[in-house]
Amino acid sequence: MAISIKFTHADLLVMPDDGKRREIIDGELFVTPSPLSKHQIAVGRIAAAFFRYLDDHPIGELLLAPLDVILSDYDVLEPDLLFILNEHRSIIQDWVRGVPDLVVEVLSPTTARQDRGPKLKAYARFGVPEYWVVDLEQRVVEVYQLAEQGYRLAQTLHEQEKLASPLLSGFALNLLDIFPSE
């Protein structure tokens, strides 16, 4: 009988600081290399759009990786971007200790399967209301919204479209602005 080790946030704290992303989902450790430059360009452009919006609509806080989101002792994720409404601001502590209102993951070749699989399921299981998956290769954004049985794909937006969110009244993200040039 194989012994199964369940990793915790305490385990993450003693791991080497080698630039790799370490996340735990249901006690299983996932290690991925640092993202590519086009990934970081997209993350920066999405963040810039959020910050412009928040200048006029101070309804919450946008945070960027690297930052642990501790959903449980056995579930510690590091989304590319996360948004927390002002009424849930108390979860912003040394790390984020609780459920963000919106999570954004920009796919990389080394993370796509995880972002669409175990991470999507974990975010749904803990009740993250909205989850965006930015696919740089297909140049689309998938918007998932929490439903009774987990996430439902609410919309798939292509690069010439604008993304709006029921969570962010008046926010419109022109997708052409976020995709890096080929």
C-alpha positions as CSV (number, residue, x, y, z in Angstrom):
1,M,0.0,0.0,0.0
2,A,1.5,3.3,-1.1
3,I,1.6,6.1,1.4
4,S,0.1,9.3,0.2
5,I,1.7,12.6,1.3
6,K,-0.6,15.6,1.6
7,F,1.2,18.9,1.3
8,T,0.1,21.9,3.3
9,H,0.9,25.6,3.2
10,A,3.5,25.1,6.0
11,D,5.3,22.8,3.6
12,L,5.4,25.5,0.9
13,L,7.0,27.9,3.3
14,V,10.1,25.7,3.7
15,M,10.6,24.9,0.0
16,P,13.4,26.6,-2.0
17,D,12.9,30.0,-3.5
18,D,14.0,29.0,-7.0
19,G,11.6,31.1,-9.1
20,K,9.2,28.1,-9.7
21,R,5.5,28.4,-8.9
22,R,4.4,25.9,-6.3
23,E,0.7,25.3,-5.7
24,I,-1.2,22.7,-3.7
25,I,-4.6,21.3,-4.8
26,D,-6.2,18.8,-2.4
27,G,-2.8,18.2,-0.9
28,E,-1.1,17.5,-4.2
29,L,1.9,19.6,-5.0
30,F,2.2,21.2,-8.5
31,V,5.4,22.8,-9.6
32,T,5.7,24.8,-12.8
33,P,8.5,27.0,-14.2
34,S,8.2,30.8,-14.3
35,P,6.0,32.1,-17.1
36,L,7.1,33.2,-20.5
37,S,7.4,36.9,-21.5
38,K,4.2,36.9,-23.6
39,H,2.3,35.6,-20.6
40,Q,3.6,38.4,-18.4
41,I,2.8,41.0,-21.1
42,A,-0.8,39.8,-21.1
43,V,-1.0,39.8,-17.3
44,G,0.3,43.4,-17.2
45,R,-2.2,44.6,-19.8
46,I,-5.1,43.0,-18.0
47,A,-3.9,44.5,-14.7
48,A,-3.5,48.0,-16.4
49,A,-7.2,47.8,-17.5
50,F,-8.3,46.9,-14.0
51,F,-6.3,49.7,-12.4
52,R,-7.8,52.2,-14.8
53,Y,-11.2,50.9,-14.0
54,L,-10.5,51.0,-10.2
55,D,-9.4,54.6,-10.4
56,D,-13.0,55.6,-11.1
57,H,-14.7,52.6,-9.4
58,P,-12.9,51.9,-6.1
59,I,-15.0,48.8,-5.4
60,G,-12.2,46.4,-4.5
61,E,-8.6,45.4,-4.8
62,L,-6.6,43.7,-7.6
63,L,-3.7,41.6,-6.7
64,L,-1.1,39.9,-8.9
65,A,1.1,36.8,-8.6
66,P,3.2,35.8,-6.9
67,L,0.8,35.7,-4.0
68,D,-0.6,32.6,-2.1
69,V,-4.3,32.3,-2.0
70,I,-5.0,30.0,0.9
71,L,-8.4,28.3,0.4
72,S,-7.6,25.6,3.0
73,D,-4.5,24.1,4.5
74,Y,-4.4,21.6,1.6
75,D,-5.4,24.1,-1.2
76,V,-3.0,26.9,-1.8
77,L,-3.2,28.5,-5.3
78,E,-1.3,31.3,-7.0
79,P,-3.5,32.8,-9.7
80,D,-2.1,35.3,-12.1
81,L,-4.6,38.0,-11.0
82,L,-7.3,38.0,-8.4
83,F,-9.9,40.6,-7.5
84,I,-11.5,41.1,-4.1
85,L,-14.5,43.3,-3.5
86,N,-14.3,45.8,-0.7
87,E,-16.8,43.9,1.4
88,H,-14.5,40.8,1.4
89,R,-11.3,42.8,2.0
90,S,-10.7,41.1,5.3
91,I,-9.3,38.1,3.5
92,I,-6.3,40.2,2.4
93,Q,-3.8,39.5,5.2
94,D,-0.2,38.3,5.1
95,W,-1.5,36.3,2.1
96,V,-5.0,36.0,0.8
97,R,-6.8,33.8,3.3
98,G,-10.2,33.1,1.7
99,V,-12.1,33.1,-1.5
100,P,-11.5,35.9,-4.1
101,D,-14.4,37.2,-6.1
102,L,-12.7,36.8,-9.4
103,V,-9.6,34.9,-10.5
104,V,-7.8,35.3,-13.9
105,E,-5.4,32.7,-15.2
106,V,-3.4,33.3,-18.4
107,L,-2.5,29.9,-19.9
108,S,1.1,28.9,-20.5
109,P,2.2,25.7,-22.2
110,T,3.2,24.3,-18.8
111,T,0.0,25.3,-16.9
112,A,-2.9,25.0,-19.4
113,R,-3.9,21.5,-18.3
114,Q,-3.8,22.4,-14.7
115,D,-5.6,25.8,-15.1
116,R,-8.4,24.1,-17.0
117,G,-8.5,21.0,-14.8
118,P,-7.6,20.8,-11.1
119,K,-7.4,24.6,-10.6
120,L,-10.8,25.2,-12.3
121,K,-12.3,22.5,-10.1
122,A,-10.7,23.9,-6.9
123,Y,-11.9,27.4,-7.6
124,A,-15.4,26.1,-8.1
125,R,-15.3,23.9,-5.1
126,F,-14.4,26.8,-2.8
127,G,-16.9,29.1,-4.4
128,V,-14.9,31.6,-6.5
129,P,-17.9,33.4,-8.3
130,E,-16.1,34.1,-11.6
131,Y,-13.0,32.6,-13.3
132,W,-11.4,33.9,-16.5
133,V,-9.1,31.7,-18.6
134,V,-7.0,33.7,-21.1
135,D,-5.8,31.5,-23.9
136,L,-2.9,33.3,-25.7
137,E,-2.6,30.7,-28.4
138,Q,-6.3,30.7,-29.4
139,R,-6.6,34.4,-28.6
140,V,-9.8,33.9,-26.6
141,V,-11.0,34.4,-23.1
142,E,-13.3,31.9,-21.5
143,V,-15.5,33.3,-18.7
144,Y,-16.7,30.8,-16.2
145,Q,-19.4,31.6,-13.6
146,L,-20.3,29.6,-10.6
147,A,-23.4,27.5,-10.9
148,E,-25.0,24.8,-8.7
149,Q,-22.8,22.0,-10.0
150,G,-19.6,23.9,-10.4
151,Y,-18.6,26.3,-13.2
152,R,-20.6,26.9,-16.3
153,L,-18.9,28.4,-19.3
154,A,-20.8,31.7,-19.6
155,Q,-19.0,33.0,-22.7
156,T,-16.0,32.5,-25.0
157,L,-14.8,35.8,-26.3
158,H,-12.6,36.3,-29.3
159,E,-9.8,38.9,-29.6
160,Q,-12.1,41.4,-31.5
161,E,-14.7,41.4,-28.7
162,K,-15.0,43.2,-25.3
163,L,-15.2,41.4,-22.0
164,A,-17.7,42.7,-19.4
165,S,-18.4,41.2,-16.0
166,P,-21.6,41.3,-13.9
167,L,-19.2,41.7,-11.0
168,L,-17.7,44.9,-12.3
169,S,-20.3,47.4,-13.4
170,G,-19.1,49.5,-16.3
171,F,-15.9,47.5,-16.9
172,A,-15.1,46.7,-20.5
173,L,-11.9,45.0,-21.5
174,N,-11.1,45.3,-25.2
175,L,-9.4,41.9,-25.8
176,L,-7.3,43.1,-28.8
177,D,-5.5,45.3,-26.2
178,I,-4.3,42.3,-24.1
179,F,-3.0,39.8,-26.6
180,P,0.7,40.3,-27.3
181,S,1.7,40.8,-31.0
182,E,2.9,37.7,-32.7
